[in-house]
Amino acid sequence: MRRARLTGAGLAALLVLATGLAAAKAPARPRAKAAVEARGPGAGRILIVRVEGAIQPMTAEAVSGAVDRAEAQGYRALVLEIDTPGGLESSMRQMVKRMLASRVPILAWVMPGGARAASAGVFVTMAGDIAAMAPGTNIGAATPVNLQGGMDSTLARKATSDAAAFARTVADQRNRNREWAERAVREAVAASEREAVDLGVVDFVASSLEDLLDQADGMTWTRDGVERTLEVKGLPADRIEPSLRQRVLGALADPNIAYLLMMLGFYGLLFELQNPGVVLPGVVGGICLILAFLALSALPVNYAGVALIILAIAFFLAEVKVASHGVLATGGIVALVLGSLILFPGQGLRLSWAIIGGATAATAVFFLFIVGKGLGAQRRKVTTGRQGLVGMRAVVVERLAPAGRVRIGDEMWNAVSDAAVDAGREVIITGVDGLTLRVRAAKEAQS
């Protein structure tokens, strides 16, 4: 019995020893960091998207799409290359909102030399987990401006206070200089790349993508209270190229271009309606109008402005047909100017006064002269075809009693008359029945 116990104890000891040796030979488990390593087409790579020109809805769509792709495909980081004079506040807020919620670190980089992050670009740059600037760039001047016209003092204070509060919020989220951010809004201050680093507005100056990644490597970024470390040094990069839709809308989404396309579309269709069969104005007008609506879909539009522009065109058209002694034309000019001014509401959009004045003058001339001439031509007596024969004079060649033949120029026609008319006398054509003319003596027509 004692031997059995000893033997059992020995076996147990041998089993424990064998298990220990197996554990020692087994490979170590991966660390938690490796276990949560992102996987996907973008794993171990960075993604780059360009933010250039005025910030508008297509810009916000491009940035949101880039963040979505970076998250879905497991990219290590997203780089925003920024060069913007500013733009729409609504689009800027949409971009910042998506950047703050991104599960992928975002490196906002103002580049190349000579670029700027002005107005709305200040908020986008500060919203990056890492913010950098290339040599020869600047940032600042974020005071809200209503480019459709001046704001009264109350509205200006409200807009400025709201923007300043948002600037402080973004700065706090990314541990940047909140006092400078507020001054950029309230006092329109700006800073060069070196001054921005000294002020704590951006993190460092980077002259190239490689330099950007080298300096950002090892820096920390925080999301949902969890601090993480960037590991981006030497990583390969993929660049997002704008889609055809984004390129087309980016080119069209200029208020002046959208406005001109809309006016040209109206001109073309109305000219075609007034002169059926011309075809070309209708084709060009239809294409311009569709492109205008495509552009307007990417811009904030006040539909009261569109309604006023349509009303103005209706007034001009009525002036051509109704003798209003200029009242309708004046109303059309006023409605067109007012509609143009309020067509694009809010900040960041401007419709040039030269464009408004030129479009108003062109519309007035178009309807009062060109369309007027066209309608006048329609009212003139028809000179061709059967209707053109009525009222013309002919010479009797074969006595009408009551049927006979008459000559019109070099043409011979069969004719009938209610009364006999001798050869050689003139008659006036009163109607056409197939190939036979109804006539009466010229003396009878004059009496």
C-alpha positions in Angstrom: 0.0 0.0 0.0 2.8 2.4 0.9 4.5 1.5 -2.4 1.4 2.2 -4.3 1.2 5.6 -2.7 4.8 6.4 -3.4 4.4 5.2 -6.9 1.3 7.5 -7.4 3.1 10.4 -5.9 6.0 9.8 -8.2 3.8 9.7 -11.2 2.1 12.9 -10.2 5.5 14.6 -9.8 6.6 13.4 -13.2 3.4 14.7 -14.8 3.9 18.1 -13.2 7.5 18.2 -14.4 6.6 17.2 -17.9 3.9 19.9 -18.1 6.4 22.5 -16.9 8.9 21.4 -19.6 6.3 21.6 -22.3 5.2 25.0 -21.2 8.8 26.2 -21.2 9.3 24.9 -24.8 6.0 26.3 -26.1 6.2 29.8 -27.8 5.2 32.7 -25.7 1.7 34.2 -26.3 1.5 37.4 -28.3 1.2 40.6 -26.3 -2.1 42.3 -26.1 -0.9 45.0 -28.5 -0.3 42.4 -31.2 -3.6 40.8 -30.5 -5.5 44.0 -31.3 -3.3 44.8 -34.3 -5.6 46.1 -37.1 -6.0 43.9 -40.1 -7.2 44.7 -43.6 -5.9 46.1 -46.9 -4.5 49.1 -45.1 -2.8 47.3 -42.3 0.7 48.7 -41.8 0.1 51.6 -44.1 -1.1 55.2 -44.0 -3.8 56.9 -46.0 -3.5 60.4 -47.5 -6.3 62.7 -48.7 -6.0 66.3 -50.0 -8.1 69.1 -48.6 -7.6 72.0 -51.1 -9.6 75.0 -52.0 -12.8 76.3 -50.4 -14.3 74.0 -47.8 -17.8 73.0 -49.0 -20.0 70.0 -48.9 -17.9 68.0 -51.3 -14.9 68.6 -49.2 -16.7 67.3 -46.1 -17.9 64.3 -48.0 -14.3 63.5 -49.2 -12.9 63.8 -45.6 -15.7 61.7 -44.1 -15.2 59.1 -46.8 -11.5 59.0 -46.1 -12.0 58.5 -42.4 -14.5 55.7 -43.1 -12.1 54.0 -45.4 -9.2 54.3 -43.0 -11.3 52.7 -40.2 -12.8 50.0 -42.4 -9.5 48.9 -44.0 -7.3 49.1 -40.9 -4.9 51.9 -41.9 -2.4 52.9 -39.2 -3.2 56.7 -39.7 -4.9 59.2 -41.9 -3.0 62.3 -43.2 -4.9 65.4 -44.3 -2.9 67.6 -46.6 -4.5 71.1 -46.1 -4.4 74.2 -48.2 -7.6 76.2 -47.8 -8.8 79.8 -47.5 -11.8 78.7 -45.5 -15.3 78.0 -46.5 -18.7 77.0 -45.2 -19.1 76.7 -41.5 -21.6 73.9 -41.8 -19.2 71.8 -43.9 -16.3 72.6 -41.5 -18.3 71.4 -38.5 -19.2 68.2 -40.3 -15.5 67.6 -41.0 -14.4 68.3 -37.4 -17.2 66.2 -35.9 -16.0 63.2 -38.0 -12.4 63.8 -37.2 -13.0 64.0 -33.4 -14.9 60.7 -33.5 -12.4 58.9 -35.8 -11.0 55.5 -34.5 -7.9 56.1 -36.6 -5.3 58.8 -35.6 -5.4 61.8 -38.0 -2.4 63.9 -38.9 -3.4 67.4 -40.1 -0.6 68.8 -42.2 -0.7 72.3 -43.8 1.4 72.0 -47.0 3.1 72.7 -49.3 5.1 75.9 -48.8 2.9 78.9 -49.5 -0.2 77.0 -48.4 -2.5 78.3 -45.6 -5.1 77.0 -43.1 -7.3 80.1 -42.9 -10.8 80.6 -41.4 -12.5 77.2 -41.4 -9.1 75.6 -42.1 -8.0 76.6 -38.5 -10.6 74.4 -37.0 -9.8 71.4 -39.3 -6.1 71.7 -38.5 -6.6 71.9 -34.8 -8.9 68.9 -34.9 -6.1 66.6 -36.0 -4.5 64.3 -33.4 -1.2 65.6 -34.7 -1.0 69.0 -36.3 2.0 70.1 -38.4 2.9 72.8 -40.9 5.3 72.9 -43.8 7.9 75.7 -44.0 6.4 78.9 -45.5 2.8 78.3 -44.5 0.5 80.2 -42.2 -2.6 79.6 -40.1 -5.3 81.8 -38.5 -7.9 84.6 -39.3 -10.9 82.5 -38.4 -13.4 85.4 -37.8 -16.9 84.5 -39.2 -17.7 86.6 -42.2 -21.0 86.7 -44.1 -19.8 87.0 -47.6 -23.3 87.7 -48.8 -23.1 91.1 -47.1 -22.5 92.7 -43.8 -24.0 91.4 -40.6 -25.6 93.6 -38.0 -23.9 93.9 -34.6 -26.2 91.4 -32.9 -25.8 88.8 -35.5 -22.0 89.4 -35.7 -21.6 88.9 -32.0 -23.7 85.7 -32.0 -21.7 84.2 -34.9 -18.4 85.2 -33.4 -19.2 83.9 -29.9 -20.4 80.6 -31.3 -17.3 80.2 -33.4 -15.0 81.2 -30.5 -16.7 78.6 -28.2 -16.3 75.9 -30.9 -12.6 76.9 -31.3 -12.0 76.5 -27.6 -13.7 73.1 -27.6 -11.6 71.8 -30.4 -8.4 73.1 -28.8 -9.3 71.5 -25.5 -10.0 68.2 -27.2 -6.5 68.2 -28.7 -4.6 70.0 -25.9 -3.8 73.0 -28.0 -3.6 76.7 -27.2 -7.3 77.6 -26.5 -6.5 81.3 -25.9 -4.9 81.7 -29.3 -7.7 79.7 -31.0 -10.2 82.2 -29.5 -8.2 85.2 -30.6 -8.0 83.7 -34.1 -11.8 84.0 -34.1 -12.4 87.2 -32.2 -9.4 89.2 -33.4 -8.5 87.4 -36.7 -4.9 86.8 -35.6 -2.7 84.6 -37.8 0.7 82.9 -37.3 3.5 81.5 -39.4 4.6 77.9 -39.0 7.3 78.7 -36.5 5.0 81.0 -34.4 2.3 78.4 -34.5 4.7 75.8 -33.0 5.9 78.3 -30.3 2.3 79.2 -29.4 1.2 75.5 -29.1 -1.2 75.7 -32.0 0.5 72.9 -34.0 3.0 70.3 -32.9 6.0 70.7 -35.2 7.2 71.8 -38.7 7.5 69.1 -41.3 9.0 69.7 -44.7 8.1 66.3 -46.3 5.9 63.3 -45.7 8.8 61.3 -44.5 9.7 64.1 -42.0 6.1 64.2 -40.9 5.9 60.5 -40.1 9.4 60.5 -38.5 8.4 63.3 -36.1 5.0 61.9 -35.4 6.3 58.5 -34.6 6.1 57.8 -30.9 3.7 60.7 -30.1 0.5 59.8 -28.3 -3.1 60.3 -29.3 -6.2 59.7 -27.1 -9.6 58.4 -27.9 -12.4 57.6 -25.4 -10.0 58.2 -22.6 -7.4 55.6 -23.8 -4.0 56.9 -24.7 -2.2 55.2 -27.6 1.2 55.6 -29.2 1.7 56.4 -32.9 3.9 54.0 -34.9 4.1 55.4 -38.4 7.7 55.9 -39.1 8.7 54.7 -42.6 5.2 53.3 -43.4 4.1 53.1 -47.1 1.3 55.4 -48.1 -1.9 55.2 -50.2 -3.4 58.3 -51.6 -7.1 58.9 -52.2 -7.8 60.3 -55.6 -11.1 62.2 -56.0 -13.9 60.3 -57.8 -15.3 61.6 -61.1 -18.4 62.8 -59.2 -16.3 64.7 -56.7 -14.2 66.3 -59.5 -17.2 67.4 -61.4 -19.1 68.7 -58.4 -15.9 70.3 -57.1 -15.6 72.2 -60.3 -19.3 73.1 -60.5 -19.8 73.8 -56.8 -18.8 77.4 -57.2 -21.7 79.8 -56.5 -20.9 82.0 -59.6 -20.7 79.0 -61.9 -23.9 77.4 -60.6 -25.7 80.7 -61.0 -24.5 81.3 -64.5 -25.4 77.7 -65.5 -28.9 78.2 -64.1 -29.4 81.5 -66.0 -28.1 80.1 -69.2 -30.4 77.1 -68.8 -33.4 79.4 -68.4 -32.4 81.4 -71.4 -32.0 78.4 -73.6 -35.3 76.7 -72.7 -37.3 79.9 -73.0 -35.8 80.8 -76.4 -36.6 77.3 -77.6 -40.2 77.7 -76.4 -40.5 81.0 -78.2 -39.0 79.6 -81.4 -39.9 75.9 -81.7 -37.7 73.9 -84.0 -34.5 75.8 -83.4 -33.4 72.8 -81.2 -29.8 74.0 -80.3 -30.9 76.6 -77.6 -33.2 73.9 -76.0 -30.4 71.3 -76.0 -27.8 73.7 -74.5 -30.3 75.1 -72.1 -31.4 71.7 -70.8 -27.8 70.6 -70.3 -26.9 73.8 -68.4 -30.0 73.6 -66.2 -29.3 70.0 -65.2 -25.7 70.9 -64.4 -26.9 73.9 -62.4 -29.2 71.6 -60.4 -26.3 69.2 -59.9 -24.1 72.1 -58.6 -26.9 73.5 -56.4 -27.3 70.0 -54.8 -23.8 70.4 -53.4 -24.4 73.9 -52.1 -26.7 75.4 -49.4 -29.5 77.1 -51.4 -32.3 79.4 -50.3 -35.2 78.3 -52.5 -36.9 81.6 -52.0 -34.0 83.0 -54.1 -34.7 80.4 -56.8 -38.4 81.4 -56.7 -37.6 85.1 -57.1 -35.4 84.4 -60.1 -38.2 82.4 -61.8 -40.6 85.1 -60.9 -38.3 87.7 -62.5 -38.1 85.7 -65.7 -41.9 85.5 -65.7 -42.1 89.2 -65.3 -39.8 89.8 -68.2 -41.7 87.4 -70.4 -45.0 89.1 -69.5 -43.5 92.6 -70.3 -42.8 91.4 -73.9 -46.5 90.4 -74.3 -48.3 92.9 -72.2 -48.0 96.7 -72.5 -47.2 97.5 -68.8 -45.1 100.6 -69.7 -42.1 99.2 -67.9 -43.7 98.1 -64.7 -43.2 94.4 -65.2 -39.7 94.9 -66.5 -38.8 96.9 -63.3 -40.4 94.3 -61.2 -38.3 91.6 -63.0 -35.1 93.5 -62.4 -35.9 93.9 -58.7 -36.9 90.3 -58.2 -33.8 89.1 -60.1 -31.4 91.1 -58.0 -33.1 90.2 -54.7 -33.2 86.5 -55.7 -29.5 86.5 -56.6 -28.5 88.1 -53.3 -30.4 85.6 -51.1 -29.8 82.5 -53.4 -26.8 81.3 -51.3 -27.4 82.0 -47.6 -24.9 81.9 -44.7 -21.2 82.2 -44.4 -18.5 81.1 -46.9 -20.3 81.7 -50.2 -20.2 84.8 -52.3 -22.0 85.6 -55.5 -20.0 88.3 -57.3 -21.7 91.7 -57.8 -20.3 91.8 -61.3 -22.0 88.4 -62.0 -25.3 89.7 -60.6 -25.2 92.9 -62.5 -24.2 91.2 -65.7 -26.9 88.6 -65.4 -29.6 91.2 -64.7 -28.6 93.4 -67.6 -28.3 90.4 -70.0 -31.7 89.1 -68.9 -33.4 92.4 -69.4 -31.8 92.8 -72.9 -32.6 89.2 -73.7 -36.3 89.5 -73.0 -37.0 93.1 -73.9 -35.0 93.0 -77.2 -34.3 89.4 -78.5 -37.5 87.7 -77.3 -39.5 90.9 -78.1 -38.2 90.8 -81.7 -39.0 87.1 -81.9 -42.6 87.7 -80.8 -42.9 90.6 -83.1 -41.9 88.4 -86.0 -44.5 85.9 -85.0 -47.2 88.6 -85.2 -46.2 89.7 -88.7 -48.3 88.6 -91.7 -47.3 85.2 -93.1 -45.7 85.6 -96.5 -45.1 82.0 -97.5 -47.4 78.9 -98.1 -51.1 79.1 -98.6 -51.6 81.8 -96.0 -49.0 83.9 -97.8 -51.1 83.8 -101.0 -54.1 85.4 -99.3 -54.2 89.1 -100.1 -51.8 88.9 -103.1 -52.8 90.3 -106.5 -53.0 88.2 -109.7 -53.7 88.8 -113.4 -56.5 87.0 -115.1 -55.2 85.0 -118.0 -58.3 83.0 -118.9 -61.7 84.7 -118.3 -63.2 83.8 -115.0 -66.9 82.8 -115.6 -66.7 81.8 -112.9 -63.7 79.5 -113.3 -60.6 80.3 -115.2 -56.9 80.8 -114.8 -54.7 83.6 -113.3 -51.0 84.3 -113.2 -49.0 85.1 -110.1 -45.6 86.1 -111.1 -44.4 83.2 -113.3 -46.9 80.8 -111.9 -50.3 79.8 -113.5 -53.1 78.9 -111.1 -56.7 77.7 -111.5 -59.1 80.2 -110.0 -62.8 80.8 -109.4 -64.7 84.0 -108.8 -68.2 84.9 -107.6 -68.5 87.2 -110.6 -67.2 87.1 -114.1 -63.8 88.8 -114.6 -62.3 89.5 -118.1 -58.8 88.5 -119.0 -56.1 91.1 -118.3 -57.8 92.5 -115.2 -56.3 92.2 -111.7 -57.9 90.2 -109.0 -57.1 89.7 -105.3 -56.8 86.3 -103.8 -59.3 85.7 -101.0 -58.6 82.0 -100.2 -57.1 78.7 -101.3 -59.0 75.5 -101.9 -56.4 72.8 -102.7 -54.8 74.0 -106.0 -57.6 76.4 -106.8 -57.6 80.0 -105.8 -60.7 82.0 -104.8 -60.4 85.5 -106.1 -62.4 88.6 -106.7 -61.9 91.6 -108.9 -59.5 94.2 -107.5 -62.0 97.0 -107.9 -64.5 95.1 -105.8 -61.9 94.6 -103.1 -61.1 98.3 -103.0 -64.7 99.4 -102.8 
